[in-house]
Amino acid sequence: MFKRNLYLSKILAELDNKQDILFLVWARQVGKTSLLKSLIEFNYIKEEETLFLYWDKLLELGLSKSIDLEILVFNKINREQLKFLIIDEAQYIKNIGLILKIFIDQVRKWDFNFKIIVTWSWSLETFRGITDSLIGRKKIIQVHSLSFMEFLEYKQFDIKSVQVISLENKNILNAYLDEFISYGSYPRVVMENSLEKKLEILNNLYNDYIYKDIWFYLKEDEVISFDKFLKYVSTWVCSSVAVDKIIWDLWISKRLADKFLFLVENTFVINLVPAFFQNKQKELSKAKKIYFSDLGFLRKVLGISFIAWDVRWKFIENFVFMEILKYKSDLENIYYYGKKSQSEIDFILQNEFSGKIFPIEVKTGSKDNIPIIFKSFLEDYREKIGNFYLINNDICKMREVWKKQLKVISYLNLFVEFYAGLDFYND
């Protein structure tokens, strides 16, 4: 049992708040169930005080359609003893939004005194629709697959000792990074030592996704088109692509293209990053950039046996995106910036509270040359800009440019920034 302190601290902060339902939301196989089991394993809660309902297991047994959640809970409930009700894979339960509203209303009336925790592994749009009735009654934690820092912790790399990365540490970290971007961050994959087994697990995850998660939403004649679509968007990773181009290249209808995009985004396979703009005449506004949620899954979809140098930059940029996504606060939104002249900034982070924006460019080389587009971006957005960031292969330092700070960070050093609790967006 791996101790994921990043998420345990967030969960523990909510356990005493029985007035709200705690939702753990994100894709299948990222470790939500194991995370909740670890609450018992590490003695944060007691097993005898917890009712754990594995709804996907009931589904596999063909029972969930014939078992009423209220009856199941009330048959097992001990009002004096029960302190935690955990419902795993709640998206499979009919009328779950209404049922949870009834439960939490009874808790608020002191009819019950247990904390309700729910895991959800399906579309965010479906989740929002079903839980609309729980506004003011829920807290959401997005649980991602392992970050690189968690990966290193599992490998027992002493991240506390790393202040300046020595040559020895750099060689170790480079080897670990190669493994991380080659096989991905799903816990089951990371915790398997055999490379052959890692690939077997990834293959099974891919098949489960196509034939369990997606199959239900597709007509028989759409399955082949979807498989082609998934392979197509994988070739556009780290690039912006408009729906019109997808329609033209794949010869599919707009309805089908929109449906496929909705499915891959809302099953957490890809992330569609919108453009940051204020002038549609000069700046990109419609096309979205594509990033995969797991690099091992991306490699599987691309069908490549190893990551060659000509595609490595895509895996590195996607890696940086996922690291930022896993550690950013709820108040930060991620965009990209592009001019119609083809120049682009990889990421723009905007803080909703302060309004500050932070341009971030990723390079695979070991130079700290200032991207030319930073200058033109400064001319248009000077007052809104906090720091500039340049993430590269090797260099870590601070520079002052145009009366702004340019923070140069090695992508091997990103985990040090996060571990130290530094504000990545601090200006």
C-alpha positions as semicolon CSV with decimal commas, in nm:
position;residue;x (nm);y (nm);z (nm)
1;M;0,000;0,000;0,000
2;F;0,160;0,323;-0,120
3;K;0,102;0,632;0,095
4;R;-0,008;0,918;-0,131
5;N;0,042;1,210;0,105
6;L;-0,055;1,463;-0,162
7;Y;-0,416;1,342;-0,155
8;L;-0,434;1,195;0,194
9;S;-0,379;1,540;0,343
10;K;-0,670;1,677;0,138
11;I;-0,899;1,389;0,238
12;L;-0,805;1,403;0,606
13;A;-0,889;1,773;0,612
14;E;-1,247;1,681;0,512
15;L;-1,318;1,378;0,734
16;D;-1,464;1,572;1,025
17;N;-1,695;1,769;0,798
18;K;-1,997;1,539;0,789
19;Q;-2,222;1,811;0,651
20;D;-2,082;1,768;0,297
21;I;-2,027;1,468;0,069
22;L;-1,665;1,419;-0,037
23;F;-1,625;1,318;-0,404
24;L;-1,301;1,174;-0,543
25;V;-1,324;1,228;-0,919
26;W;-1,108;1,129;-1,215
27;A;-1,039;0,839;-1,449
28;R;-1,049;0,469;-1,372
29;Q;-0,732;0,304;-1,247
30;V;-0,571;0,620;-1,106
31;G;-0,587;0,482;-0,751
32;K;-0,900;0,635;-0,595
33;T;-1,012;0,308;-0,434
34;S;-0,662;0,224;-0,307
35;L;-0,637;0,575;-0,166
36;L;-0,951;0,522;0,042
37;K;-0,835;0,176;0,151
38;S;-0,513;0,335;0,270
39;L;-0,715;0,541;0,521
40;I;-0,775;0,213;0,703
41;E;-0,431;0,070;0,628
42;F;-0,255;0,369;0,784
43;N;-0,497;0,389;1,078
44;Y;-0,665;0,717;0,991
45;I;-1,005;0,550;1,021
46;K;-1,115;0,216;1,171
47;E;-1,237;-0,069;0,954
48;E;-1,519;-0,159;1,195
49;E;-1,653;0,197;1,167
50;T;-1,654;0,196;0,786
51;L;-1,903;0,060;0,532
52;F;-1,726;0,021;0,196
53;L;-1,954;-0,052;-0,102
54;Y;-1,775;-0,160;-0,421
55;W;-2,045;-0,089;-0,677
56;D;-1,840;-0,198;-0,978
57;K;-1,796;-0,540;-0,816
58;L;-2,173;-0,571;-0,776
59;L;-2,205;-0,473;-1,143
60;E;-1,967;-0,751;-1,245
61;L;-2,182;-0,996;-1,049
62;G;-2,497;-0,867;-1,217
63;L;-2,640;-0,754;-0,885
64;S;-2,627;-0,376;-0,889
65;K;-2,941;-0,337;-1,102
66;S;-3,144;-0,547;-0,860
67;I;-3,000;-0,409;-0,535
68;D;-3,133;-0,085;-0,396
69;L;-2,860;0,131;-0,242
70;E;-3,081;0,254;0,043
71;I;-3,180;-0,101;0,136
72;L;-2,819;-0,220;0,117
73;V;-2,698;0,059;0,342
74;F;-2,980;0,043;0,594
75;N;-2,950;-0,337;0,624
76;K;-2,584;-0,301;0,716
77;I;-2,595;0,024;0,908
78;N;-2,517;0,046;1,277
79;R;-2,614;0,397;1,378
80;E;-2,389;0,396;1,681
81;Q;-2,084;0,247;1,513
82;L;-2,085;0,367;1,151
83;K;-1,872;0,677;1,097
84;F;-1,779;0,646;0,727
85;L;-1,991;0,540;0,431
86;I;-1,772;0,491;0,119
87;I;-1,944;0,428;-0,215
88;D;-1,701;0,321;-0,486
89;E;-1,777;0,382;-0,858
90;A;-2,105;0,560;-0,784
91;Q;-2,163;0,649;-1,149
92;Y;-2,317;0,304;-1,197
93;I;-2,598;0,363;-0,946
94;K;-2,940;0,462;-1,072
95;N;-3,068;0,792;-0,926
96;I;-2,745;0,836;-0,729
97;G;-2,783;1,215;-0,712
98;L;-3,126;1,191;-0,545
99;I;-3,014;0,911;-0,312
100;L;-2,710;1,105;-0,194
101;K;-2,920;1,417;-0,139
102;I;-3,153;1,216;0,087
103;F;-2,856;1,071;0,276
104;I;-2,679;1,402;0,335
105;D;-3,004;1,577;0,432
106;Q;-3,055;1,310;0,698
107;V;-2,697;1,357;0,818
108;R;-2,756;1,731;0,843
109;K;-3,071;1,666;1,048
110;W;-2,859;1,447;1,281
111;D;-3,056;1,134;1,187
112;F;-2,717;0,988;1,091
113;N;-2,366;1,077;1,199
114;F;-2,141;0,936;0,927
115;K;-1,917;1,092;0,665
116;I;-2,012;1,008;0,305
117;I;-1,725;0,958;0,059
118;V;-1,792;0,877;-0,307
119;T;-1,563;0,786;-0,597
120;W;-1,662;0,877;-0,952
121;S;-1,487;0,759;-1,269
122;W;-1,702;0,882;-1,551
123;S;-1,762;1,201;-1,742
124;L;-1,740;1,536;-1,568
125;E;-2,044;1,656;-1,761
126;T;-2,250;1,360;-1,638
127;F;-2,114;1,414;-1,287
128;R;-2,217;1,780;-1,288
129;G;-2,564;1,697;-1,416
130;I;-2,631;1,422;-1,166
131;T;-2,494;1,619;-0,870
132;D;-2,667;1,951;-0,948
133;S;-2,903;1,880;-0,658
134;L;-2,601;1,860;-0,424
135;I;-2,490;2,222;-0,466
136;G;-2,371;2,337;-0,126
137;R;-2,354;1,977;-0,006
138;K;-2,039;1,850;-0,178
139;K;-1,660;1,885;-0,184
140;I;-1,464;1,762;-0,487
141;I;-1,105;1,637;-0,501
142;Q;-0,962;1,545;-0,841
143;V;-0,736;1,242;-0,797
144;H;-0,486;1,204;-1,079
145;S;-0,247;0,921;-1,155
146;L;0,095;0,938;-0,990
147;S;0,297;1,257;-1,024
148;F;0,670;1,228;-1,093
149;M;0,736;1,315;-0,729
150;E;0,510;1,031;-0,614
151;F;0,681;0,803;-0,866
152;L;1,019;0,890;-0,711
153;E;0,882;0,836;-0,360
154;Y;0,763;0,490;-0,465
155;K;1,111;0,421;-0,608
156;Q;1,248;0,530;-0,265
157;F;1,451;0,810;-0,417
158;D;1,540;1,048;-0,134
159;I;1,379;1,365;-0,267
160;K;1,433;1,548;0,064
161;S;1,807;1,547;0,006
162;V;1,788;1,711;-0,335
163;Q;1,865;2,080;-0,327
164;V;2,109;2,103;-0,617
165;I;2,094;1,803;-0,848
166;S;2,434;1,633;-0,854
167;L;2,564;1,448;-1,160
168;E;2,486;1,115;-0,992
169;N;2,134;1,224;-0,902
170;K;2,084;1,367;-1,249
171;N;2,171;1,034;-1,410
172;I;1,931;0,852;-1,177
173;L;1,656;1,107;-1,238
174;N;1,701;1,090;-1,615
175;A;1,665;0,711;-1,603
176;Y;1,352;0,742;-1,389
177;L;1,209;1,010;-1,617
178;D;1,263;0,787;-1,920
179;E;1,068;0,510;-1,746
180;F;0,797;0,753;-1,637
181;I;0,734;0,898;-1,982
182;S;0,769;0,560;-2,155
183;Y;0,525;0,361;-1,941
184;G;0,313;0,629;-1,777
185;S;0,181;0,701;-1,432
186;Y;-0,101;0,456;-1,366
187;P;-0,025;0,308;-1,020
188;R;-0,058;-0,053;-1,139
189;V;0,193;0,012;-1,416
190;V;0,440;0,198;-1,194
191;M;0,433;-0,072;-0,927
192;E;0,505;-0,352;-1,173
193;N;0,879;-0,421;-1,207
194;S;0,868;-0,622;-1,530
195;L;0,870;-0,405;-1,844
196;E;0,684;-0,678;-2,027
197;K;0,416;-0,677;-1,758
198;K;0,391;-0,299;-1,773
199;L;0,311;-0,320;-2,145
200;E;0,060;-0,599;-2,079
201;I;-0,120;-0,385;-1,819
202;L;-0,127;-0,088;-2,057
203;N;-0,271;-0,309;-2,329
204;N;-0,542;-0,431;-2,091
205;L;-0,620;-0,076;-1,981
206;Y;-0,659;0,027;-2,345
207;N;-0,890;-0,265;-2,423
208;D;-1,096;-0,201;-2,109
209;Y;-1,131;0,161;-2,211
210;I;-1,249;0,081;-2,565
211;Y;-1,467;-0,221;-2,489
212;K;-1,602;-0,130;-2,143
213;D;-1,602;0,246;-2,096
214;I;-1,659;0,363;-2,454
215;W;-1,848;0,075;-2,616
216;F;-2,163;0,158;-2,419
217;Y;-2,182;0,502;-2,584
218;L;-2,111;0,397;-2,942
219;K;-2,320;0,239;-3,211
220;E;-2,169;-0,068;-3,372
221;D;-2,070;0,118;-3,689
222;E;-1,901;0,395;-3,484
223;V;-1,647;0,173;-3,305
224;I;-1,400;0,152;-3,597
225;S;-1,432;0,527;-3,658
226;F;-1,362;0,595;-3,292
227;D;-1,048;0,380;-3,294
228;K;-0,920;0,573;-3,596
229;F;-1,016;0,900;-3,429
230;L;-0,821;0,815;-3,112
231;K;-0,510;0,729;-3,313
232;Y;-0,555;1,048;-3,515
233;V;-0,573;1,282;-3,213
234;S;-0,267;1,108;-3,062
235;T;-0,064;1,236;-3,359
236;W;-0,178;1,590;-3,269
237;V;-0,064;1,572;-2,907
238;C;0,086;1,905;-2,793
239;S;-0,063;2,073;-3,101
240;S;-0,378;2,273;-3,162
241;V;-0,638;2,128;-3,395
242;A;-0,978;2,258;-3,499
243;V;-1,287;2,041;-3,529
244;D;-1,315;2,130;-3,897
245;K;-0,976;1,971;-3,967
246;I;-1,074;1,652;-3,783
247;I;-1,391;1,632;-3,992
248;W;-1,197;1,685;-4,316
249;D;-0,909;1,446;-4,241
250;L;-1,122;1,158;-4,108
251;W;-1,423;1,209;-4,335
252;I;-1,668;1,201;-4,047
253;S;-1,967;1,420;-3,966
254;K;-1,948;1,715;-3,727
255;R;-2,191;1,535;-3,499
256;L;-1,958;1,235;-3,477
257;A;-1,646;1,448;-3,431
258;D;-1,812;1,641;-3,148
259;K;-1,932;1,316;-2,991
260;F;-1,583;1,158;-3,002
261;L;-1,419;1,472;-2,858
262;F;-1,676;1,480;-2,580
263;L;-1,611;1,115;-2,496
264;V;-1,230;1,128;-2,486
265;E;-1,230;1,446;-2,280
266;N;-1,501;1,342;-2,036
267;T;-1,352;0,998;-1,979
268;F;-1,027;1,179;-1,886
269;V;-0,819;1,027;-2,166
270;I;-0,723;1,363;-2,313
271;N;-0,726;1,722;-2,197
272;L;-0,838;1,990;-2,442
273;V;-0,665;2,318;-2,358
274;P;-0,835;2,635;-2,487
275;A;-0,661;2,937;-2,634
276;F;-0,586;3,252;-2,436
277;F;-0,671;3,558;-2,642
278;Q;-0,805;3,911;-2,648
279;N;-0,773;3,989;-3,019
280;K;-0,929;3,734;-3,256
281;Q;-0,779;3,911;-3,556
282;K;-0,421;3,835;-3,449
283;E;-0,450;3,550;-3,197
284;L;-0,581;3,194;-3,214
285;S;-0,916;3,158;-3,044
286;K;-1,101;2,845;-3,159
287;A;-0,858;2,552;-3,189
288;K;-0,768;2,361;-2,873
289;K;-0,440;2,191;-2,785
290;I;-0,444;1,820;-2,710
291;Y;-0,268;1,657;-2,415
292;F;-0,304;1,299;-2,297
293;S;-0,365;1,222;-1,930
294;D;-0,117;0,934;-1,930
295;L;0,200;0,900;-2,136
296;G;0,197;0,520;-2,134
297;F;-0,154;0,527;-2,275
298;L;-0,039;0,779;-2,538
299;R;0,246;0,552;-2,640
300;K;0,003;0,260;-2,666
301;V;-0,236;0,460;-2,888
302;L;0,052;0,582;-3,108
303;G;0,164;0,221;-3,144
304;I;0,535;0,294;-3,091
305;S;0,770;0,048;-2,922
306;F;1,008;0,320;-2,802
307;I;1,017;0,700;-2,787
308;A;1,244;0,830;-3,061
309;W;1,412;1,170;-3,037
310;D;1,182;1,326;-3,296
311;V;0,877;1,267;-3,074
312;R;1,044;1,294;-2,733
313;W;0,971;1,668;-2,715
314;K;0,599;1,590;-2,728
315;F;0,628;1,350;-2,435
316;I;0,831;1,605;-2,237
317;E;0,582;1,887;-2,300
318;N;0,291;1,657;-2,217
319;F;0,476;1,550;-1,900
320;V;0,517;1,915;-1,791
321;F;0,149;1,981;-1,862
322;M;0,038;1,690;-1,643
323;E;0,273;1,790;-1,360
324;I;0,130;2,142;-1,358
325;L;-0,225;2,009;-1,377
326;K;-0,169;1,779;-1,078
327;Y;-0,028;2,053;-0,855
328;K;-0,205;2,373;-0,959
329;S;-0,470;2,515;-0,729
330;D;-0,839;2,524;-0,815
331;L;-0,803;2,896;-0,883
332;E;-0,558;2,849;-1,171
333;N;-0,670;2,779;-1,526
334;I;-0,444;2,648;-1,804
335;Y;-0,447;2,791;-2,155
336;Y;-0,209;2,807;-2,449
337;Y;-0,130;3,116;-2,654
338;G;-0,091;3,131;-3,028
339;K;-0,061;3,400;-3,291
340;K;-0,190;3,353;-3,641
341;S;0,167;3,415;-3,753
342;Q;0,233;3,062;-3,612
343;S;0,435;3,168;-3,304
344;E;0,313;3,016;-2,979
345;I;0,359;2,995;-2,601
346;D;0,305;2,645;-2,466
347;F;0,107;2,738;-2,155
348;I;-0,058;3,039;-1,997
349;L;-0,166;2,999;-1,636
350;Q;-0,419;3,249;-1,513
351;N;-0,504;3,303;-1,149
352;E;-0,877;3,372;-1,122
353;F;-0,837;3,560;-0,794
354;S;-0,551;3,796;-0,882
355;G;-0,603;3,803;-1,258
356;K;-0,227;3,750;-1,305
357;I;-0,107;3,543;-1,601
358;F;0,211;3,337;-1,621
359;P;0,357;3,244;-1,963
360;I;0,539;2,908;-1,963
361;E;0,752;2,776;-2,247
362;V;0,896;2,422;-2,255
363;K;1,223;2,341;-2,434
364;T;1,402;2,008;-2,453
365;G;1,745;2,166;-2,496
366;S;1,984;2,311;-2,235
367;K;1,976;2,679;-2,325
368;D;1,804;2,968;-2,152
369;N;1,752;3,182;-2,461
370;I;1,448;3,402;-2,422
371;P;1,170;3,300;-2,664
372;I;1,104;3,580;-2,910
373;I;0,730;3,557;-2,856
374;F;0,773;3,655;-2,489
375;K;0,860;4,009;-2,605
376;S;0,549;4,056;-2,818
377;F;0,335;3,895;-2,549
378;L;0,476;4,146;-2,299
379;E;0,377;4,435;-2,524
380;D;0,015;4,317;-2,527
381;Y;-0,024;4,194;-2,168
382;R;0,241;4,375;-1,959
383;E;0,024;4,471;-1,660
384;K;-0,130;4,126;-1,628
385;I;0,196;3,925;-1,640
386;G;0,347;3,785;-1,321
387;N;0,663;3,585;-1,398
388;F;0,785;3,432;-1,722
389;Y;0,884;3,065;-1,700
390;L;1,121;2,868;-1,919
391;I;1,134;2,494;-1,852
392;N;1,432;2,319;-2,006
393;N;1,651;2,011;-1,984
394;D;1,926;2,128;-1,752
395;I;1,940;2,491;-1,633
396;C;1,795;2,634;-1,311
397;K;1,832;3,008;-1,246
398;M;1,656;3,343;-1,223
399;R;1,692;3,627;-1,476
400;E;1,539;3,969;-1,502
401;V;1,394;4,054;-1,843
402;W;1,200;4,368;-1,929
403;K;1,154;4,442;-1,556
404;K;0,994;4,101;-1,511
405;Q;1,139;3,784;-1,358
406;L;1,223;3,496;-1,589
407;K;1,245;3,175;-1,389
408;V;1,441;2,903;-1,569
409;I;1,364;2,553;-1,435
410;S;1,490;2,212;-1,537
411;Y;1,201;1,971;-1,583
412;L;1,397;1,734;-1,361
413;N;1,373;2,004;-1,096
414;L;0,998;2,051;-1,115
415;F;0,938;1,797;-0,840
416;V;1,184;1,984;-0,614
417;E;0,979;2,300;-0,662
418;F;0,660;2,119;-0,571
419;Y;0,811;1,926;-0,281
420;A;0,949;2,243;-0,126
421;G;0,601;2,387;-0,134
422;L;0,709;2,678;-0,349
423;D;0,441;2,871;-0,529
424;F;0,507;2,791;-0,893
425;Y;0,303;3,095;-0,987
426;N;0,450;3,333;-0,729
427;D;0,557;3,666;-0,875
